[in-house]
Amino acid sequence: MLGGALAGVGAAIHDLLIYYPDTGVDVWAIYTIATVISGVLIGGIGAWLILKALVRTGVLADFAAGREQREV
C-alpha cells in the first residue's frame, strides 16, 4: 500500500506541474489526495485481491503465500 501511495504522490507531482500549473493550491491538494487514495486502492488492495485469486488457483503452491492456503 505504501508503494501505491508513493506512486500516487509521484503521479500527482508530475501531473500538476505538467498539466495543471496554473491551478490553485486547493486544486493541487484535492488532486494529490485523490491520486494517493486511488494509488493505495489499486496498488494495495488490488494487488492483495490478485494474490488471493492466484492462491486459489494453486499456481503459487511453491511460494510462501501459496503454502498458507487452507483446506476447504
QUILINTA-V407374 format. One record per residue. N is the residue number from 1. RES is the residue in three letters. PHI is phi in radians with two decimals (none if undefined). Layout:
n->N res->RES phi->PHI
n->N res->RES phi->PHI
//
This chain:
n->1 res->MET phi->none
n->2 res->LEU phi->-1.13
n->3 res->GLY phi->-1.08
n->4 res->GLY phi->-1.13
n->5 res->ALA phi->-1.15
n->6 res->LEU phi->-1.18
n->7 res->ALA phi->-1.14
n->8 res->GLY phi->-1.12
n->9 res->VAL phi->-1.12
n->10 res->GLY phi->-1.09
n->11 res->ALA phi->-1.15
n->12 res->ALA phi->-1.13
n->13 res->ILE phi->-1.06
n->14 res->HIS phi->-1.04
n->15 res->ASP phi->-1.10
n->16 res->LEU phi->-1.18
n->17 res->LEU phi->-1.31
n->18 res->ILE phi->-1.53
n->19 res->TYR phi->-1.74
n->20 res->TYR phi->-2.24
n->21 res->PRO phi->-1.25
n->22 res->ASP phi->-1.63
n->23 res->THR phi->-1.43
n->24 res->GLY phi->-1.43
n->25 res->VAL phi->-1.14
n->26 res->ASP phi->-1.12
n->27 res->VAL phi->-1.16
n->28 res->TRP phi->-1.07
n->29 res->ALA phi->-1.16
n->30 res->ILE phi->-1.11
n->31 res->TYR phi->-1.10
n->32 res->THR phi->-1.14
n->33 res->ILE phi->-1.09
n->34 res->ALA phi->-1.13
n->35 res->THR phi->-1.20
n->36 res->VAL phi->-1.16
n->37 res->ILE phi->-1.08
n->38 res->SER phi->-1.17
n->39 res->GLY phi->-1.13
n->40 res->VAL phi->-1.16
n->41 res->LEU phi->-1.14
n->42 res->ILE phi->-1.31
n->43 res->GLY phi->-1.30
n->44 res->GLY phi->-1.63
n->45 res->ILE phi->-1.24
n->46 res->GLY phi->-1.09
n->47 res->ALA phi->-1.14
n->48 res->TRP phi->-1.11
n->49 res->LEU phi->-1.13
n->50 res->ILE phi->-1.13
n->51 res->LEU phi->-1.05
n->52 res->LYS phi->-1.09
n->53 res->ALA phi->-1.16
n->54 res->LEU phi->-1.19
n->55 res->VAL phi->-1.11
n->56 res->ARG phi->-1.10
n->57 res->THR phi->-1.32
n->58 res->GLY phi->1.65
n->59 res->VAL phi->-1.25
n->60 res->LEU phi->-1.80
n->61 res->ALA phi->-1.09
n->62 res->ASP phi->-1.47
n->63 res->PHE phi->-1.91
n->64 res->ALA phi->-1.06
n->65 res->ALA phi->-1.14
n->66 res->GLY phi->-1.35
n->67 res->ARG phi->-1.31
n->68 res->GLU phi->-1.39
n->69 res->GLN phi->-1.16
n->70 res->ARG phi->-1.62
n->71 res->GLU phi->-1.28
n->72 res->VAL phi->-1.84
//
